[in-house]
Amino acid sequence: MITSHNHTEHRIVRVSAIQLPAVVDGATIEEKSRNNLQQIRTMLVTAGERKSDLVLLGEYSNIYHRSASNDPAEYHPDEIPGETTNMVAGMAKEFRMNVVFPMFGTYDGKISNYAVIIDRNGSIAGCYRKTHVTEQEQSLGMIPGDVLPVYHLDCCTIGCMTCMDIEYPEVAQILMLQGAEVLLFPHVQAGWGEVDWEIRYRARAIDTGLYLISSSYGYRDGTWVPGMMIGRSGIVGRDGLIIADAGRRIGVITTDIDIASRRITGFHFTEKFDRTLAVIASRRPELYQILSEPNTKTNALRNLRRTNK
């Protein structure tokens, strides 16, 4: 949406981050799965009633247990498109909102960790496949993605970084170079440290001068302890400041961001410019070629196996 006030152009986008329960009630896999889908419906209604333009859910939203499980029966990939995405698409269309629905699924014949982008018309506008999948994910047959696309929605251009993808600054940088205006970060991160997570989360916004939306999972009041899933779904501003934070609780957090409002800094230049453009304009790609050298990965893998013996 574009509005005008005092001759200043604004592009206000209302964004919602859904923080589903980390623990889903139920005695059986089937009961837990039904309860999980009901929670998704309820929270999408909340986001819709708030007239959200863009809604993000957490990684693996369609799998009730969220975190790692040793039981293969608990990992059932849903077809994309299929019954689950059709339900989400129906709600996106009903409330005229764009929804990004991360899920374990099968798309175009490939099983993987996806983020399905559904537009206001209820159509699938894209399907991002997580590019940095863990060994456990690979053991379940998940195929890593090999592209970092951006998706042009009617409210803004988005790029996705799913969980482990955020470990690599290059991911956010590539999405920035391709024109992303908002970075989306669905994840299930937990025990490896909140300080580490928060610095990384906020740094990607600072690195690029872009907004970042995060979505994870929450807990009933009084049940969270360190080592559990971090929660804290929310929105980070272009300067790395946290605009909204859901804390540990289950629920939906909603706020407005102005895509047209840029972060203006001196940065590399003597004049002050939009930071995102200034970062791109002052890069020196000729220095970074080692980052794409296959041998660096091959050597690291060899050393990992050697040091683990």
C-alpha positions as CSV (number, residue, x, y, z in Angstrom):
1,M,0.0,0.0,0.0
2,I,1.3,3.5,-0.9
3,T,0.2,6.5,1.0
4,S,1.3,10.1,0.9
5,H,1.9,12.4,3.9
6,N,3.7,15.7,3.8
7,H,5.0,14.8,0.3
8,T,6.7,11.7,1.7
9,E,6.0,8.4,0.1
10,H,5.3,5.5,2.4
11,R,4.8,1.8,1.7
12,I,3.2,0.4,4.8
13,V,3.2,-3.4,5.1
14,R,1.5,-5.0,8.1
15,V,3.4,-8.1,9.0
16,S,2.5,-10.9,11.4
17,A,4.8,-13.6,12.9
18,I,3.0,-16.7,14.2
19,Q,4.4,-18.4,17.2
20,L,2.8,-21.8,17.3
21,P,3.1,-24.1,20.4
22,A,6.3,-26.0,20.6
23,V,4.4,-28.8,22.4
24,V,1.1,-30.0,20.8
25,D,-1.4,-31.9,22.9
26,G,-2.7,-35.3,21.9
27,A,-2.4,-39.0,22.6
28,T,-1.6,-40.2,19.1
29,I,0.3,-38.9,16.0
30,E,-3.1,-38.4,14.3
31,E,-4.6,-36.4,17.2
32,K,-1.5,-34.2,17.6
33,S,-1.5,-33.6,13.8
34,R,-5.2,-32.5,13.9
35,N,-4.6,-30.3,16.9
36,N,-1.6,-28.7,15.2
37,L,-3.7,-27.9,12.1
38,Q,-6.4,-26.4,14.3
39,Q,-3.8,-24.1,15.9
40,I,-2.6,-23.0,12.5
41,R,-6.1,-22.2,11.5
42,T,-6.8,-20.2,14.7
43,M,-3.7,-18.2,14.4
44,L,-4.2,-17.5,10.7
45,V,-7.6,-16.2,11.6
46,T,-6.0,-13.8,14.1
47,A,-3.5,-12.6,11.6
48,G,-6.3,-12.2,9.0
49,E,-8.6,-10.3,11.4
50,R,-5.7,-7.9,12.0
51,K,-5.6,-7.3,8.2
52,S,-2.0,-8.6,7.8
53,D,-0.3,-8.2,4.4
54,L,2.4,-10.7,5.1
55,V,2.3,-13.7,7.6
56,L,5.2,-16.0,8.5
57,L,5.0,-19.3,10.4
58,G,7.8,-21.3,11.9
59,E,10.0,-24.0,10.2
60,Y,8.2,-27.4,9.8
61,S,4.8,-25.9,10.7
62,N,3.0,-29.0,9.4
63,I,5.0,-31.4,11.7
64,Y,3.6,-31.3,15.3
65,H,6.8,-32.3,17.2
66,R,8.9,-29.4,15.7
67,S,12.3,-30.6,16.8
68,A,14.3,-33.7,16.1
69,S,12.7,-37.1,16.6
70,N,14.2,-40.6,16.2
71,D,10.9,-42.0,15.0
72,P,10.7,-41.9,11.2
73,A,6.9,-42.3,11.4
74,E,6.7,-38.8,12.8
75,Y,8.1,-37.4,9.5
76,H,5.4,-37.5,6.9
77,P,6.0,-35.2,4.0
78,D,2.8,-33.4,2.7
79,E,2.3,-33.0,-1.0
80,I,2.7,-29.4,-2.3
81,P,0.1,-28.5,-3.4
82,G,-2.0,-30.8,-1.3
83,E,-4.6,-30.9,1.6
84,T,-2.5,-28.8,4.0
85,T,-1.4,-26.1,1.5
86,N,-5.0,-25.9,0.2
87,M,-6.2,-25.2,3.7
88,V,-3.6,-22.4,4.2
89,A,-4.3,-21.1,0.7
90,G,-8.0,-20.9,1.4
91,M,-7.4,-18.7,4.5
92,A,-4.9,-16.5,2.6
93,K,-7.6,-15.9,0.0
94,E,-10.4,-15.4,2.5
95,F,-8.4,-12.7,4.5
96,R,-6.5,-11.3,1.4
97,M,-3.1,-11.9,2.9
98,N,0.2,-13.3,1.7
99,V,1.3,-16.3,3.8
100,V,4.7,-18.0,4.0
101,F,4.1,-21.5,5.2
102,P,7.3,-23.5,6.0
103,M,6.8,-27.3,5.9
104,F,8.2,-30.8,5.4
105,G,6.9,-31.7,2.0
106,T,7.2,-33.1,-1.5
107,Y,7.3,-30.5,-4.3
108,D,8.0,-31.3,-8.0
109,G,9.0,-34.8,-6.9
110,K,11.6,-33.7,-4.3
111,I,11.2,-34.3,-0.6
112,S,12.7,-31.4,1.4
113,N,12.3,-28.6,3.9
114,Y,10.2,-25.9,2.1
115,A,8.8,-22.5,2.6
116,V,5.6,-22.2,0.5
117,I,4.8,-18.7,-0.6
118,I,1.0,-18.2,-1.0
119,D,-0.3,-14.9,-2.3
120,R,-3.5,-13.1,-1.5
121,N,-5.4,-14.9,-4.2
122,G,-4.6,-18.3,-2.6
123,S,-2.1,-19.2,-5.3
124,I,1.3,-20.7,-4.7
125,A,3.7,-17.9,-5.8
126,G,6.9,-19.9,-5.0
127,C,8.4,-22.7,-3.0
128,Y,11.7,-22.1,-1.4
129,R,13.8,-25.2,-0.7
130,K,16.2,-24.8,2.3
131,T,19.7,-24.7,1.0
132,H,21.7,-25.7,4.1
133,V,20.1,-28.9,5.3
134,T,21.5,-30.8,8.2
135,E,22.8,-34.4,8.2
136,Q,19.7,-35.6,10.0
137,E,17.5,-33.9,7.4
138,Q,19.5,-35.5,4.6
139,S,19.1,-38.9,6.3
140,L,15.3,-38.4,6.0
141,G,15.7,-37.9,2.3
142,M,15.6,-34.2,2.2
143,I,17.2,-32.7,-0.9
144,P,18.9,-29.3,-0.3
145,G,18.0,-26.4,-2.6
146,D,20.5,-24.9,-4.9
147,V,19.1,-21.5,-5.6
148,L,18.4,-18.4,-3.4
149,P,15.5,-16.7,-5.2
150,V,13.4,-13.7,-4.2
151,Y,9.7,-13.5,-4.5
152,H,7.8,-10.5,-5.7
153,L,4.6,-10.1,-3.7
154,D,2.1,-7.2,-4.1
155,C,3.3,-5.7,-0.8
156,C,7.1,-6.3,-1.0
157,T,9.8,-8.5,-2.3
158,I,10.9,-11.2,0.1
159,G,13.8,-13.7,0.4
160,C,13.8,-16.7,2.7
161,M,16.5,-18.0,5.0
162,T,15.4,-21.2,6.8
163,C,17.0,-22.0,10.1
164,M,20.6,-23.0,9.4
165,D,20.7,-20.8,6.3
166,I,21.2,-17.8,8.5
167,E,24.6,-19.2,9.6
168,Y,26.0,-17.9,6.4
169,P,26.1,-14.1,5.8
170,E,26.4,-14.8,2.1
171,V,22.8,-15.9,2.0
172,A,21.4,-12.6,3.2
173,Q,23.9,-10.8,1.0
174,I,22.7,-12.7,-2.1
175,L,19.1,-12.0,-1.3
176,M,19.9,-8.3,-0.9
177,L,21.7,-8.2,-4.2
178,Q,18.7,-9.8,-5.9
179,G,16.4,-7.1,-4.6
180,A,14.8,-8.5,-1.4
181,E,13.2,-5.9,0.8
182,V,12.3,-8.2,3.6
183,L,14.2,-11.2,4.9
184,L,12.2,-14.1,6.3
185,F,13.7,-16.4,9.0
186,P,11.6,-19.4,10.0
187,H,13.5,-21.6,12.4
188,V,13.4,-24.1,15.3
189,Q,16.6,-23.0,17.0
190,A,17.1,-23.8,20.7
191,G,20.0,-25.0,22.8
192,W,23.1,-23.6,21.1
193,G,22.7,-20.2,22.8
194,E,20.4,-17.3,22.8
195,V,23.1,-14.6,22.6
196,D,24.6,-16.3,19.6
197,W,21.2,-16.5,17.9
198,E,20.2,-12.9,18.7
199,I,23.5,-11.5,17.4
200,R,23.2,-13.5,14.1
201,Y,19.5,-12.6,13.7
202,R,20.1,-8.8,14.2
203,A,23.4,-8.8,12.2
204,R,21.7,-10.0,9.0
205,A,19.4,-6.9,9.1
206,I,22.4,-4.7,9.8
207,D,24.5,-6.4,7.1
208,T,21.9,-5.7,4.4
209,G,19.9,-2.7,5.7
210,L,16.7,-4.8,5.3
211,Y,13.9,-5.7,7.6
212,L,13.9,-9.3,9.0
213,I,11.0,-11.3,10.2
214,S,11.5,-14.3,12.4
215,S,9.1,-17.1,13.4
216,S,9.7,-19.9,15.8
217,Y,7.7,-21.7,18.6
218,G,6.4,-20.8,22.1
219,Y,5.4,-22.4,25.3
220,R,2.6,-22.1,27.9
221,D,3.4,-19.5,30.6
222,G,5.8,-20.8,33.2
223,T,7.0,-23.8,31.3
224,W,10.0,-22.4,29.4
225,V,13.5,-23.1,30.7
226,P,16.9,-22.5,29.1
227,G,17.7,-25.1,26.5
228,M,14.2,-25.2,25.1
229,M,13.3,-23.6,21.8
230,I,14.1,-19.9,21.8
231,G,10.8,-18.6,20.6
232,R,11.0,-14.8,20.2
233,S,9.3,-14.6,16.9
234,G,9.3,-11.0,15.8
235,I,10.6,-8.2,13.5
236,V,14.0,-6.6,13.3
237,G,14.4,-3.1,11.8
238,R,17.0,-2.1,9.2
239,D,19.3,-0.9,11.9
240,G,19.3,-4.2,13.8
241,L,16.9,-2.9,16.6
242,I,14.1,-5.3,17.5
243,I,10.8,-3.7,16.6
244,A,8.6,-6.5,18.0
245,D,9.3,-9.7,20.0
246,A,6.8,-12.4,21.0
247,G,9.0,-13.6,23.8
248,R,8.4,-17.3,24.8
249,R,4.6,-17.2,24.6
250,I,2.3,-18.8,22.1
251,G,0.6,-16.3,19.9
252,V,0.6,-13.9,17.0
253,I,2.7,-10.7,16.9
254,T,1.8,-8.0,14.4
255,T,3.3,-4.7,13.5
256,D,3.5,-2.2,10.6
257,I,6.8,-1.6,8.7
258,D,7.5,1.1,6.1
259,I,9.3,-0.4,3.2
260,A,9.9,3.0,1.7
261,S,11.6,4.3,4.9
262,R,15.3,3.6,4.3
263,R,18.3,3.5,6.7
264,I,20.4,6.5,5.7
265,T,24.1,6.4,6.8
266,G,27.5,7.8,5.8
267,F,29.0,4.3,5.6
268,H,31.6,4.2,2.8
269,F,30.8,7.5,1.1
270,T,31.3,11.1,2.1
271,E,27.6,11.7,1.5
272,K,24.8,9.9,3.2
273,F,22.9,7.3,1.2
274,D,20.5,4.4,1.6
275,R,22.6,1.8,3.4
276,T,21.5,-1.1,1.3
277,L,22.5,0.6,-1.9
278,A,25.7,1.9,-0.3
279,V,26.7,-1.7,0.8
280,I,26.1,-3.0,-2.7
281,A,28.0,-0.1,-4.3
282,S,31.0,-0.4,-2.1
283,R,31.4,-4.2,-2.3
284,R,34.6,-5.7,-3.8
285,P,33.5,-9.0,-5.3
286,E,37.0,-9.7,-6.6
287,L,38.2,-10.3,-3.0
288,Y,35.5,-12.8,-2.1
289,Q,36.2,-15.5,-4.7
290,I,37.6,-18.0,-2.1
291,L,34.1,-18.2,-0.6
292,S,32.9,-20.1,-3.7
293,E,35.9,-22.4,-4.0
294,P,34.7,-26.0,-3.7
295,N,38.1,-27.1,-2.3
296,T,37.5,-25.1,1.0
297,K,34.4,-27.3,1.7
298,T,36.2,-30.5,0.6
299,N,39.2,-29.8,2.9
300,A,37.0,-28.9,5.8
301,L,35.0,-32.2,5.5
302,R,38.3,-34.1,5.4
303,N,39.5,-32.4,8.5
304,L,36.2,-32.9,10.3
305,R,36.4,-36.7,9.7
306,R,40.0,-36.9,10.7
307,T,39.6,-34.9,14.0
308,N,36.5,-37.0,15.0
309,K,38.4,-40.3,14.9
